[in-house]
Amino acid sequence: MDLKKIGLFAGGVLFGTAGIKALSSKDAKKAYTQTTAAALRVKDSVMNTVTAVRENADDIYAGAQAINEQRAGEECSEKAEGSEAE
């Protein structure tokens, strides 16, 4: 049983060493760089979309406030005209 544990440990060390070499190779670094560059482009695109949506939402909100202010002004005018008629 001890030989099996030693064999598993040695296999793990060998596998880990090979994995580190594969992950630190020039080809792997190039792939990481390309992937990171693509992720940054996606982030910029998403942020541009979010900014456009936020600007549109601000415009809609401002328009809605203007409509409500106009209606409130009209209601006040109607009430004032109604109380003058009495």
N, CA, C and O atoms as a DFTB+ gen file, in Angstrom:
344 C
 N C O
     1  1       0.823      -1.178       0.000
     2  2       0.000       0.000       0.000
     3  2       0.878       1.258       0.000
     4  3       0.501       2.257      -0.612
     5  1       2.002       1.237       0.647
     6  2       2.903       2.384       0.680
     7  2       3.484       2.665      -0.701
     8  3       3.686       3.822      -1.072
     9  1       3.755       1.599      -1.462
    10  2       4.285       1.762      -2.809
    11  2       3.267       2.440      -3.719
    12  3       3.637       3.223      -4.595
    13  1       1.983       2.139      -3.513
    14  2       0.927       2.750      -4.310
    15  2       0.855       4.250      -4.028
    16  3       0.711       5.047      -4.955
    17  1       0.954       4.639      -2.762
    18  2       0.919       6.053      -2.388
    19  2       2.117       6.801      -2.954
    20  3       1.982       7.928      -3.432
    21  1       3.271       6.183      -2.901
    22  2       4.486       6.814      -3.444
    23  2       4.349       6.975      -4.958
    24  3       4.729       8.005      -5.516
    25  1       3.805       5.954      -5.615
    26  2       3.603       6.012      -7.061
    27  2       2.619       7.120      -7.440
    28  3       2.847       7.847      -8.407
    29  1       1.520       7.253      -6.679
    30  2       0.553       8.320      -6.931
    31  2       1.182       9.693      -6.717
    32  3       0.944      10.616      -7.496
    33  1       1.974       9.826      -5.674
    34  2       2.642      11.108      -5.410
    35  2       3.594      11.453      -6.547
    36  3       3.588      12.583      -7.036
    37  1       4.402      10.507      -6.967
    38  2       5.354      10.740      -8.052
    39  2       4.624      11.080      -9.348
    40  3       5.054      11.963     -10.091
    41  1       3.533      10.390      -9.617
    42  2       2.736      10.688     -10.814
    43  2       2.157      12.095     -10.747
    44  3       2.143      12.808     -11.750
    45  1       1.684      12.494      -9.585
    46  2       1.139      13.844      -9.408
    47  2       2.180      14.914      -9.623
    48  3       1.913      15.931     -10.263
    49  1       3.368      14.688      -9.090
    50  2       4.464      15.652      -9.278
    51  2       4.832      15.739     -10.754
    52  3       5.030      16.836     -11.275
    53  1       4.925      14.612     -11.427
    54  2       5.265      14.588     -12.845
    55  2       4.192      15.295     -13.671
    56  3       4.511      16.095     -14.550
    57  1       2.927      15.002     -13.389
    58  2       1.816      15.635     -14.097
    59  2       1.799      17.145     -13.841
    60  3       1.589      17.931     -14.765
    61  1       2.018      17.546     -12.597
    62  2       2.045      18.966     -12.253
    63  2       3.179      19.699     -12.946
    64  3       2.992      20.815     -13.429
    65  1       4.343      19.092     -13.000
    66  2       5.491      19.715     -13.667
    67  2       5.228      19.867     -15.161
    68  3       5.536      20.905     -15.746
    69  1       4.664      18.840     -15.774
    70  2       4.349      18.913     -17.207
    71  2       3.289      19.980     -17.448
    72  3       3.359      20.707     -18.438
    73  1       2.313      20.081     -16.558
    74  2       1.265      21.088     -16.699
    75  2       1.814      22.496     -16.605
    76  3       1.423      23.371     -17.376
    77  1       2.716      22.720     -15.667
    78  2       3.322      24.050     -15.517
    79  2       4.113      24.414     -16.766
    80  3       4.044      25.549     -17.239
    81  1       4.858      23.466     -17.296
    82  2       5.629      23.739     -18.524
    83  2       4.695      24.055     -19.689
    84  3       4.980      24.948     -20.487
    85  1       3.592      23.335     -19.790
    86  2       2.650      23.563     -20.888
    87  2       1.985      24.931     -20.735
    88  3       1.786      25.638     -21.722
    89  1       1.643      25.300     -19.510
    90  2       0.969      26.576     -19.285
    91  2       1.898      27.775     -19.455
    92  3       1.436      28.881     -19.738
    93  1       3.183      27.568     -19.289
    94  2       4.114      28.688     -19.405
    95  2       4.846      28.715     -20.753
    96  3       5.803      29.471     -20.919
    97  1       4.411      27.910     -21.699
    98  2       5.059      27.901     -23.011
    99  2       4.711      29.164     -23.789
   100  3       3.755      29.866     -23.457
   101  1       5.492      29.445     -24.822
   102  2       5.252      30.642     -25.646
   103  2       3.884      30.595     -26.321
   104  3       3.184      31.605     -26.401
   105  1       3.512      29.414     -26.805
   106  2       2.206      29.275     -27.464
   107  2       1.065      29.538     -26.483
   108  3       0.082      30.195     -26.827
   109  1       1.198      29.031     -25.276
   110  2       0.157      29.245     -24.279
   111  2       0.067      30.727     -23.920
   112  3      -1.031      31.269     -23.796
   113  1       1.208      31.377     -23.753
   114  2       1.200      32.813     -23.426
   115  2       0.552      33.620     -24.543
   116  3      -0.172      34.581     -24.281
   117  1       0.814      33.227     -25.791
   118  2       0.207      33.914     -26.924
   119  2      -1.310      33.738     -26.890
   120  3      -2.058      34.686     -27.132
   121  1      -1.755      32.528     -26.592
   122  2      -3.198      32.264     -26.504
   123  2      -3.827      33.064     -25.369
   124  3      -4.922      33.602     -25.530
   125  1      -3.148      33.151     -24.221
   126  2      -3.663      33.942     -23.096
   127  2      -3.775      35.414     -23.478
   128  3      -4.752      36.085     -23.145
   129  1      -2.755      35.902     -24.183
   130  2      -2.755      37.307     -24.595
   131  2      -3.895      37.589     -25.564
   132  3      -4.580      38.603     -25.431
   133  1      -4.108      36.705     -26.537
   134  2      -5.189      36.871     -27.505
   135  2      -6.557      36.820     -26.810
   136  3      -7.452      37.605     -27.126
   137  1      -6.703      35.903     -25.877
   138  2      -7.968      35.766     -25.152
   139  2      -8.241      37.005     -24.305
   140  3      -9.371      37.490     -24.254
   141  1      -7.214      37.509     -23.648
   142  2      -7.378      38.710     -22.827
   143  2      -7.723      39.913     -23.694
   144  3      -8.566      40.727     -23.317
   145  1      -7.079      40.032     -24.850
   146  2      -7.380      41.141     -25.766
   147  2      -8.833      41.060     -26.241
   148  3      -9.513      42.082     -26.328
   149  1      -9.303      39.868     -26.545
   150  2     -10.698      39.694     -26.968
   151  2     -11.649      40.065     -25.837
   152  3     -12.676      40.702     -26.071
   153  1     -11.316      39.674     -24.626
   154  2     -12.164      40.004     -23.472
   155  2     -12.227      41.520     -23.263
   156  3     -13.281      42.055     -22.917
   157  1     -11.118      42.204     -23.468
   158  2     -11.111      43.667     -23.335
   159  2     -11.967      44.327     -24.413
   160  3     -12.646      45.319     -24.148
   161  1     -11.936      43.775     -25.638
   162  2     -12.784      44.321     -26.703
   163  2     -14.257      44.121     -26.371
   164  3     -15.074      45.016     -26.592
   165  1     -14.594      42.957     -25.846
   166  2     -15.976      42.684     -25.461
   167  2     -16.400      43.650     -24.353
   168  3     -17.507      44.187     -24.384
   169  1     -15.529      43.866     -23.387
   170  2     -15.837      44.783     -22.289
   171  2     -16.115      46.178     -22.826
   172  3     -17.081      46.816     -22.408
   173  1     -15.284      46.665     -23.748
   174  2     -15.497      47.990     -24.327
   175  2     -16.836      48.060     -25.063
   176  3     -17.561      49.049     -24.949
   177  1     -17.155      47.025     -25.805
   178  2     -18.429      46.988     -26.534
   179  2     -19.613      47.012     -25.577
   180  3     -20.579      47.745     -25.794
   181  1     -19.539      46.223     -24.532
   182  2     -20.618      46.187     -23.545
   183  2     -20.762      47.544     -22.860
   184  3     -21.878      48.022     -22.654
   185  1     -19.652      48.157     -22.512
   186  2     -19.709      49.466     -21.843
   187  2     -20.305      50.527     -22.767
   188  3     -21.049      51.392     -22.306
   189  1     -19.995      50.475     -24.050
   190  2     -20.601      51.412     -25.002
   191  2     -22.113      51.216     -25.075
   192  3     -22.870      52.186     -25.117
   193  1     -22.544      49.964     -25.089
   194  2     -23.974      49.667     -25.124
   195  2     -24.652      50.143     -23.847
   196  3     -25.733      50.729     -23.897
   197  1     -24.027      49.896     -22.710
   198  2     -24.592      50.325     -21.427
   199  2     -24.712      51.848     -21.388
   200  3     -25.711      52.381     -20.905
   201  1     -23.714      52.537     -21.885
   202  2     -23.749      53.997     -21.902
   203  2     -24.895      54.493     -22.779
   204  3     -25.613      55.415     -22.390
   205  1     -25.075      53.900     -23.942
   206  2     -26.169      54.304     -24.840
   207  2     -27.528      54.056     -24.192
   208  3     -28.420      54.900     -24.278
   209  1     -27.690      52.913     -23.553
   210  2     -28.958      52.593     -22.891
   211  2     -29.206      53.571     -21.748
   212  3     -30.328      54.042     -21.563
   213  1     -28.166      53.874     -20.986
   214  2     -28.314      54.807     -19.865
   215  2     -28.705      56.199     -20.364
   216  3     -29.554      56.857     -19.762
   217  1     -28.093      56.648     -21.458
   218  2     -28.433      57.959     -22.011
   219  2     -29.893      57.981     -22.480
   220  3     -30.608      58.954     -22.244
   221  1     -30.326      56.917     -23.138
   222  2     -31.720      56.839     -23.584
   223  2     -32.677      56.816     -22.396
   224  3     -33.728      57.455     -22.429
   225  1     -32.316      56.087     -21.359
   226  2     -33.167      56.030     -20.166
   227  2     -33.249      57.403     -19.510
   228  3     -34.316      57.800     -19.043
   229  1     -32.135      58.135     -19.468
   230  2     -32.145      59.488     -18.902
   231  2     -33.049      60.410     -19.713
   232  3     -33.785      61.218     -19.147
   233  1     -32.991      60.289     -21.050
   234  2     -33.854      61.106     -21.916
   235  2     -35.331      60.788     -21.667
   236  3     -36.162      61.691     -21.578
   237  1     -35.645      59.503     -21.557
   238  2     -37.029      59.088     -21.318
   239  2     -37.497      59.605     -19.961
   240  3     -38.617      60.102     -19.840
   241  1     -36.659      59.493     -18.952
   242  2     -37.012      59.949     -17.614
   243  2     -37.252      61.460     -17.603
   244  3     -38.215      61.934     -17.001
   245  1     -36.381      62.207     -18.265
   246  2     -36.552      63.664     -18.322
   247  2     -37.849      64.023     -19.054
   248  3     -38.565      64.933     -18.635
   249  1     -38.147      63.326     -20.123
   250  2     -39.389      63.561     -20.857
   251  2     -40.610      63.261     -20.004
   252  3     -41.593      64.002     -20.037
   253  1     -40.552      62.187     -19.246
   254  2     -41.667      61.817     -18.375
   255  2     -41.863      62.859     -17.283
   256  3     -42.996      63.202     -16.944
   257  1     -40.762      63.364     -16.731
   258  2     -40.879      64.408     -15.719
   259  2     -41.514      65.666     -16.305
   260  3     -42.354      66.298     -15.665
   261  1     -41.115      66.025     -17.512
   262  2     -41.681      67.211     -18.162
   263  2     -43.179      67.045     -18.384
   264  3     -43.948      67.980     -18.162
   265  1     -43.595      65.866     -18.819
   266  2     -45.023      65.600     -19.030
   267  2     -45.782      65.739     -17.711
   268  3     -46.836      66.373     -17.666
   269  1     -45.257      65.157     -16.650
   270  2     -45.928      65.229     -15.353
   271  2     -45.992      66.666     -14.833
   272  3     -47.003      67.070     -14.259
   273  1     -44.935      67.430     -15.026
   274  2     -44.947      68.826     -14.597
   275  2     -45.984      69.623     -15.388
   276  3     -46.687      70.468     -14.834
   277  1     -46.069      69.343     -16.696
   278  2     -47.046      70.029     -17.537
   279  2     -48.463      69.681     -17.078
   280  3     -49.307      70.568     -16.960
   281  1     -48.729      68.409     -16.821
   282  2     -50.057      67.991     -16.365
   283  2     -50.386      68.605     -15.005
   284  3     -51.518      69.025     -14.768
   285  1     -49.407      68.655     -14.123
   286  2     -49.644      69.250     -12.807
   287  2     -49.970      70.729     -12.958
   288  3     -50.838      71.252     -12.259
   289  1     -49.281      71.397     -13.862
   290  2     -49.565      72.806     -14.115
   291  2     -50.954      73.003     -14.685
   292  3     -51.651      73.944     -14.306
   293  1     -51.364      72.131     -15.587
   294  2     -52.700      72.217     -16.171
   295  2     -53.777      71.966     -15.120
   296  3     -54.807      72.640     -15.117
   297  1     -53.552      71.012     -14.235
   298  2     -54.522      70.712     -13.176
   299  2     -54.658      71.896     -12.221
   300  3     -55.761      72.215     -11.779
   301  1     -53.540      72.544     -11.904
   302  2     -53.589      73.720     -11.029
   303  2     -54.364      74.847     -11.705
   304  3     -55.142      75.548     -11.058
   305  1     -54.147      75.017     -13.005
   306  2     -54.857      76.056     -13.752
   307  2     -56.344      75.771     -13.776
   308  3     -57.155      76.682     -13.607
   309  1     -56.713      74.508     -13.985
   310  2     -58.127      74.121     -14.011
   311  2     -58.779      74.354     -12.651
   312  3     -59.917      74.820     -12.580
   313  1     -58.072      74.036     -11.580
   314  2     -58.610      74.233     -10.237
   315  2     -58.781      75.722      -9.945
   316  3     -59.771      76.148      -9.351
   317  1     -57.792      76.498     -10.378
   318  2     -57.867      77.940     -10.159
   319  2     -59.029      78.529     -10.946
   320  3     -59.732      79.402     -10.437
   321  1     -59.240      78.082     -12.145
   322  2     -60.358      78.583     -12.958
   323  2     -61.695      78.170     -12.352
   324  3     -62.663      78.930     -12.387
   325  1     -61.741      76.958     -11.795
   326  2     -62.961      76.460     -11.174
   327  2     -63.310      77.230      -9.920
   328  3     -64.488      77.494      -9.678
   329  1     -62.326      77.603      -9.111
   330  2     -62.608      78.341      -7.900
   331  2     -62.933      79.802      -8.198
   332  3     -63.619      80.441      -7.400
   333  1     -62.469      80.343      -9.305
   334  2     -62.822      81.709      -9.707
   335  2     -64.265      81.759     -10.185
   336  3     -64.935      82.777     -10.011
   337  1     -64.758      80.680     -10.786
   338  2     -66.109      80.628     -11.321
   339  2     -67.142      80.590     -10.198
   340  3     -68.284      81.000     -10.403
   341  1     -66.765      80.113      -9.034
   342  2     -67.731      80.005      -7.933
   343  2     -67.985      81.283      -7.294
   344  3     -68.774      81.356      -6.352
